[in-house]
Amino acid sequence: MPVDLSYLTELPSEAQEAAVQKAVEQECIRAIVTYLTEVADTMDANSLETLTPGALRAMAATLNQRIETNDETAN
């Protein structure tokens, strides 16, 4: 049974590509923020201070600001 795969030759518009790229970046940043927060919580719970939880939270906060900035520019 033949399957029509002609849609594979169609290229997305630049706007579509940019939107997908931005969405992927946003989700990656969210995952990193979640991970860094969990690491910081674990470090707190186990009194691990080699890399301070505050430093990890500062990194997460910086990434969250980037997400918010990207969200604002999307609208």
N, CA, C and O atoms as CSV, one atom per row, in Angstrom:
chain,resi,resn,atom,element,x,y,z
A,1,MET,N,N,0.851,-1.179,0.000
A,1,MET,CA,C,0.000,0.000,0.000
A,1,MET,C,C,0.898,1.244,0.000
A,1,MET,O,O,1.671,1.435,0.939
A,2,PRO,N,N,0.814,2.078,-1.012
A,2,PRO,CA,C,1.643,3.281,-1.096
A,2,PRO,C,C,1.212,4.313,-0.052
A,2,PRO,O,O,0.034,4.463,0.272
A,3,VAL,N,N,2.207,5.001,0.446
A,3,VAL,CA,C,1.957,6.051,1.431
A,3,VAL,C,C,2.475,7.362,0.865
A,3,VAL,O,O,3.592,7.418,0.351
A,4,ASP,N,N,1.683,8.403,0.952
A,4,ASP,CA,C,2.085,9.714,0.432
A,4,ASP,C,C,3.034,10.383,1.419
A,4,ASP,O,O,2.627,10.788,2.508
A,5,LEU,N,N,4.292,10.495,1.032
A,5,LEU,CA,C,5.300,11.134,1.872
A,5,LEU,C,C,5.751,12.476,1.300
A,5,LEU,O,O,6.811,12.983,1.664
A,6,SER,N,N,4.962,13.042,0.420
A,6,SER,CA,C,5.350,14.295,-0.227
A,6,SER,C,C,5.499,15.445,0.767
A,6,SER,O,O,6.225,16.404,0.505
A,7,TYR,N,N,4.821,15.350,1.890
A,7,TYR,CA,C,4.926,16.409,2.899
A,7,TYR,C,C,6.350,16.539,3.440
A,7,TYR,O,O,6.708,17.582,3.988
A,8,LEU,N,N,7.163,15.498,3.294
A,8,LEU,CA,C,8.538,15.546,3.789
A,8,LEU,C,C,9.402,16.543,3.021
A,8,LEU,O,O,10.423,17.006,3.531
A,9,THR,N,N,8.997,16.872,1.803
A,9,THR,CA,C,9.776,17.832,1.017
A,9,THR,C,C,9.382,19.272,1.311
A,9,THR,O,O,10.055,20.201,0.864
A,10,GLU,N,N,8.311,19.467,2.049
A,10,GLU,CA,C,7.873,20.815,2.399
A,10,GLU,C,C,8.699,21.320,3.568
A,10,GLU,O,O,8.851,20.633,4.578
A,11,LEU,N,N,9.222,22.505,3.426
A,11,LEU,CA,C,10.031,23.100,4.488
A,11,LEU,C,C,9.179,24.024,5.342
A,11,LEU,O,O,8.318,24.735,4.824
A,12,PRO,N,N,9.414,24.016,6.642
A,12,PRO,CA,C,8.665,24.943,7.498
A,12,PRO,C,C,9.138,26.376,7.256
A,12,PRO,O,O,10.262,26.602,6.806
A,13,SER,N,N,8.289,27.316,7.552
A,13,SER,CA,C,8.671,28.720,7.401
A,13,SER,C,C,9.705,29.087,8.461
A,13,SER,O,O,9.889,28.366,9.442
A,14,GLU,N,N,10.367,30.201,8.253
A,14,GLU,CA,C,11.348,30.670,9.241
A,14,GLU,C,C,10.670,30.915,10.587
A,14,GLU,O,O,11.248,30.631,11.636
A,15,ALA,N,N,9.453,31.438,10.557
A,15,ALA,CA,C,8.722,31.695,11.801
A,15,ALA,C,C,8.415,30.390,12.530
A,15,ALA,O,O,8.517,30.323,13.755
A,16,GLN,N,N,8.040,29.355,11.781
A,16,GLN,CA,C,7.759,28.054,12.392
A,16,GLN,C,C,9.028,27.465,12.990
A,16,GLN,O,O,9.012,26.936,14.101
A,17,GLU,N,N,10.122,27.559,12.252
A,17,GLU,CA,C,11.390,27.050,12.765
A,17,GLU,C,C,11.803,27.786,14.029
A,17,GLU,O,O,12.253,27.164,14.991
A,18,ALA,N,N,11.655,29.099,14.035
A,18,ALA,CA,C,12.019,29.905,15.206
A,18,ALA,C,C,11.143,29.543,16.394
A,18,ALA,O,O,11.627,29.455,17.523
A,19,ALA,N,N,9.860,29.333,16.147
A,19,ALA,CA,C,8.943,28.984,17.235
A,19,ALA,C,C,9.300,27.627,17.844
A,19,ALA,O,O,9.281,27.463,19.064
A,20,VAL,N,N,9.622,26.666,16.992
A,20,VAL,CA,C,10.005,25.337,17.484
A,20,VAL,C,C,11.310,25.428,18.266
A,20,VAL,O,O,11.438,24.845,19.343
A,21,GLN,N,N,12.274,26.156,17.722
A,21,GLN,CA,C,13.561,26.310,18.404
A,21,GLN,C,C,13.377,26.958,19.772
A,21,GLN,O,O,13.979,26.528,20.756
A,22,LYS,N,N,12.556,27.979,19.827
A,22,LYS,CA,C,12.314,28.679,21.094
A,22,LYS,C,C,11.611,27.759,22.098
A,22,LYS,O,O,11.955,27.750,23.280
A,23,ALA,N,N,10.632,26.991,21.630
A,23,ALA,CA,C,9.907,26.080,22.515
A,23,ALA,C,C,10.832,25.003,23.072
A,23,ALA,O,O,10.759,24.663,24.252
A,24,VAL,N,N,11.694,24.474,22.225
A,24,VAL,CA,C,12.641,23.453,22.684
A,24,VAL,C,C,13.592,24.057,23.699
A,24,VAL,O,O,13.869,23.451,24.733
A,25,GLU,N,N,14.094,25.254,23.406
A,25,GLU,CA,C,15.000,25.917,24.347
A,25,GLU,C,C,14.314,26.162,25.691
A,25,GLU,O,O,14.907,25.941,26.747
A,26,GLN,N,N,13.068,26.617,25.644
A,26,GLN,CA,C,12.321,26.873,26.878
A,26,GLN,C,C,12.194,25.604,27.728
A,26,GLN,O,O,12.411,25.633,28.939
A,27,GLU,N,N,11.844,24.506,27.085
A,27,GLU,CA,C,11.675,23.255,27.830
A,27,GLU,C,C,13.000,22.741,28.369
A,27,GLU,O,O,13.047,22.180,29.464
A,28,CYS,N,N,14.066,22.923,27.620
A,28,CYS,CA,C,15.387,22.526,28.116
A,28,CYS,C,C,15.770,23.350,29.331
A,28,CYS,O,O,16.273,22.818,30.321
A,29,ILE,N,N,15.532,24.644,29.251
A,29,ILE,CA,C,15.858,25.519,30.382
A,29,ILE,C,C,15.017,25.147,31.593
A,29,ILE,O,O,15.527,25.098,32.712
A,30,ARG,N,N,13.731,24.885,31.379
A,30,ARG,CA,C,12.868,24.478,32.503
A,30,ARG,C,C,13.390,23.198,33.158
A,30,ARG,O,O,13.400,23.081,34.384
A,31,ALA,N,N,13.821,22.243,32.333
A,31,ALA,CA,C,14.357,20.988,32.871
A,31,ALA,C,C,15.631,21.245,33.664
A,31,ALA,O,O,15.834,20.641,34.718
A,32,ILE,N,N,16.488,22.129,33.174
A,32,ILE,CA,C,17.725,22.456,33.889
A,32,ILE,C,C,17.405,23.141,35.206
A,32,ILE,O,O,18.014,22.832,36.230
A,33,VAL,N,N,16.453,24.070,35.187
A,33,VAL,CA,C,16.052,24.765,36.419
A,33,VAL,C,C,15.553,23.763,37.452
A,33,VAL,O,O,15.933,23.828,38.621
A,34,THR,N,N,14.709,22.846,37.022
A,34,THR,CA,C,14.185,21.822,37.926
A,34,THR,C,C,15.314,20.973,38.488
A,34,THR,O,O,15.359,20.700,39.687
A,35,TYR,N,N,16.220,20.562,37.623
A,35,TYR,CA,C,17.350,19.740,38.054
A,35,TYR,C,C,18.226,20.490,39.056
A,35,TYR,O,O,18.580,19.947,40.102
A,36,LEU,N,N,18.572,21.733,38.737
A,36,LEU,CA,C,19.428,22.501,39.647
A,36,LEU,C,C,18.758,22.712,40.999
A,36,LEU,O,O,19.417,22.663,42.038
A,37,THR,N,N,17.463,22.945,40.984
A,37,THR,CA,C,16.732,23.116,42.243
A,37,THR,C,C,16.740,21.830,43.053
A,37,THR,O,O,16.924,21.867,44.270
A,38,GLU,N,N,16.545,20.698,42.398
A,38,GLU,CA,C,16.581,19.409,43.091
A,38,GLU,C,C,17.967,19.128,43.656
A,38,GLU,O,O,18.090,18.630,44.775
A,39,VAL,N,N,19.007,19.442,42.896
A,39,VAL,CA,C,20.371,19.260,43.386
A,39,VAL,C,C,20.607,20.136,44.611
A,39,VAL,O,O,21.185,19.687,45.601
A,40,ALA,N,N,20.160,21.376,44.540
A,40,ALA,CA,C,20.329,22.285,45.671
A,40,ALA,C,C,19.591,21.765,46.904
A,40,ALA,O,O,20.126,21.822,48.011
A,41,ASP,N,N,18.375,21.260,46.727
A,41,ASP,CA,C,17.617,20.704,47.850
A,41,ASP,C,C,18.330,19.498,48.453
A,41,ASP,O,O,18.373,19.342,49.674
A,42,THR,N,N,18.890,18.645,47.590
A,42,THR,CA,C,19.641,17.473,48.068
A,42,THR,C,C,20.883,17.907,48.834
A,42,THR,O,O,21.219,17.341,49.873
A,43,MET,N,N,21.560,18.924,48.301
A,43,MET,CA,C,22.753,19.430,48.989
A,43,MET,C,C,22.388,19.995,50.357
A,43,MET,O,O,23.110,19.785,51.332
A,44,ASP,N,N,21.270,20.709,50.430
A,44,ASP,CA,C,20.794,21.227,51.717
A,44,ASP,C,C,20.514,20.087,52.689
A,44,ASP,O,O,20.948,20.113,53.840
A,45,ALA,N,N,19.784,19.092,52.205
A,45,ALA,CA,C,19.376,17.982,53.063
A,45,ALA,C,C,20.569,17.191,53.585
A,45,ALA,O,O,20.513,16.625,54.677
A,46,ASN,N,N,21.656,17.150,52.801
A,46,ASN,CA,C,22.822,16.355,53.178
A,46,ASN,C,C,24.016,17.203,53.611
A,46,ASN,O,O,25.128,16.696,53.753
A,47,SER,N,N,23.778,18.481,53.816
A,47,SER,CA,C,24.833,19.414,54.248
A,47,SER,C,C,26.067,19.366,53.353
A,47,SER,O,O,27.197,19.358,53.843
A,48,LEU,N,N,25.853,19.334,52.072
A,48,LEU,CA,C,26.952,19.355,51.108
A,48,LEU,C,C,27.163,20.798,50.655
A,48,LEU,O,O,26.276,21.403,50.052
A,49,GLU,N,N,28.323,21.334,50.945
A,49,GLU,CA,C,28.550,22.742,50.646
A,49,GLU,C,C,29.664,23.005,49.638
A,49,GLU,O,O,30.110,24.146,49.519
A,50,THR,N,N,30.126,22.000,48.915
A,50,THR,CA,C,31.191,22.227,47.943
A,50,THR,C,C,30.752,23.248,46.906
A,50,THR,O,O,31.443,24.240,46.671
A,51,LEU,N,N,29.614,23.007,46.293
A,51,LEU,CA,C,28.953,23.980,45.438
A,51,LEU,C,C,27.706,24.368,46.208
A,51,LEU,O,O,26.837,23.534,46.461
A,52,THR,N,N,27.624,25.621,46.575
A,52,THR,CA,C,26.566,26.014,47.495
A,52,THR,C,C,25.189,25.967,46.833
A,52,THR,O,O,25.051,26.237,45.640
A,53,PRO,N,N,24.190,25.623,47.615
A,53,PRO,CA,C,22.823,25.655,47.094
A,53,PRO,C,C,22.447,27.051,46.597
A,53,PRO,O,O,21.711,27.192,45.620
A,54,GLY,N,N,22.951,28.066,47.267
A,54,GLY,CA,C,22.673,29.423,46.817
A,54,GLY,C,C,23.195,29.683,45.414
A,54,GLY,O,O,22.549,30.356,44.611
A,55,ALA,N,N,24.371,29.142,45.132
A,55,ALA,CA,C,24.940,29.307,43.790
A,55,ALA,C,C,24.087,28.584,42.753
A,55,ALA,O,O,23.849,29.105,41.664
A,56,LEU,N,N,23.629,27.384,43.095
A,56,LEU,CA,C,22.769,26.648,42.163
A,56,LEU,C,C,21.429,27.356,41.972
A,56,LEU,O,O,20.905,27.413,40.860
A,57,ARG,N,N,20.884,27.889,43.054
A,57,ARG,CA,C,19.614,28.614,42.934
A,57,ARG,C,C,19.792,29.894,42.119
A,57,ARG,O,O,18.896,30.291,41.374
A,58,ALA,N,N,20.942,30.532,42.262
A,58,ALA,CA,C,21.217,31.720,41.462
A,58,ALA,C,C,21.269,31.349,39.973
A,58,ALA,O,O,20.775,32.093,39.126
A,59,MET,N,N,21.872,30.195,39.666
A,59,MET,CA,C,21.902,29.734,38.277
A,59,MET,C,C,20.477,29.469,37.776
A,59,MET,O,O,20.112,29.856,36.665
A,60,ALA,N,N,19.695,28.812,38.607
A,60,ALA,CA,C,18.311,28.516,38.228
A,60,ALA,C,C,17.518,29.809,38.040
A,60,ALA,O,O,16.725,29.918,37.104
A,61,ALA,N,N,17.727,30.781,38.917
A,61,ALA,CA,C,17.018,32.056,38.810
A,61,ALA,C,C,17.386,32.772,37.510
A,61,ALA,O,O,16.530,33.368,36.856
A,62,THR,N,N,18.647,32.708,37.149
A,62,THR,CA,C,19.091,33.338,35.908
A,62,THR,C,C,18.411,32.686,34.704
A,62,THR,O,O,17.973,33.371,33.779
A,63,LEU,N,N,18.329,31.350,34.729
A,63,LEU,CA,C,17.658,30.652,33.631
A,63,LEU,C,C,16.160,30.955,33.624
A,63,LEU,O,O,15.562,31.096,32.557
A,64,ASN,N,N,15.552,31.056,34.807
A,64,ASN,CA,C,14.133,31.417,34.872
A,64,ASN,C,C,13.894,32.796,34.283
A,64,ASN,O,O,12.896,33.007,33.594
A,65,GLN,N,N,14.792,33.736,34.543
A,65,GLN,CA,C,14.666,35.073,33.963
A,65,GLN,C,C,14.715,34.995,32.444
A,65,GLN,O,O,13.984,35.701,31.750
A,66,ARG,N,N,15.576,34.140,31.944
A,66,ARG,CA,C,15.664,33.974,30.490
A,66,ARG,C,C,14.361,33.422,29.931
A,66,ARG,O,O,13.904,33.860,28.875
A,67,ILE,N,N,13.760,32.463,30.632
A,67,ILE,CA,C,12.471,31.917,30.199
A,67,ILE,C,C,11.433,33.029,30.165
A,67,ILE,O,O,10.692,33.162,29.191
A,68,GLU,N,N,11.378,33.827,31.223
A,68,GLU,CA,C,10.398,34.914,31.284
A,68,GLU,C,C,10.626,35.917,30.161
A,68,GLU,O,O,9.669,36.397,29.553
A,69,THR,N,N,11.875,36.233,29.883
A,69,THR,CA,C,12.197,37.156,28.802
A,69,THR,C,C,11.764,36.576,27.466
A,69,THR,O,O,11.190,37.275,26.631
A,70,ASN,N,N,12.046,35.285,27.269
A,70,ASN,CA,C,11.621,34.638,26.018
A,70,ASN,C,C,10.110,34.596,25.913
A,70,ASN,O,O,9.571,34.786,24.822
A,71,ASP,N,N,9.400,34.350,27.023
A,71,ASP,CA,C,7.948,34.326,27.014
A,71,ASP,C,C,7.389,35.696,26.634
A,71,ASP,O,O,6.409,35.785,25.895
A,72,GLU,N,N,8.006,36.755,27.135
A,72,GLU,CA,C,7.538,38.107,26.843
A,72,GLU,C,C,7.743,38.482,25.386
A,72,GLU,O,O,6.908,39.163,24.791
A,73,THR,N,N,8.856,38.039,24.811
A,73,THR,CA,C,9.125,38.372,23.405
A,73,THR,C,C,8.279,37.544,22.457
A,73,THR,O,O,8.120,37.905,21.291
A,74,ALA,N,N,7.736,36.439,22.943
A,74,ALA,CA,C,6.889,35.592,22.086
A,74,ALA,C,C,5.523,36.218,21.880
A,74,ALA,O,O,4.850,35.937,20.889
A,75,ASN,N,N,5.114,37.063,22.809
A,75,ASN,CA,C,3.767,37.663,22.714
A,75,ASN,C,C,3.775,38.972,21.994
A,75,ASN,O,O,2.726,39.596,21.834
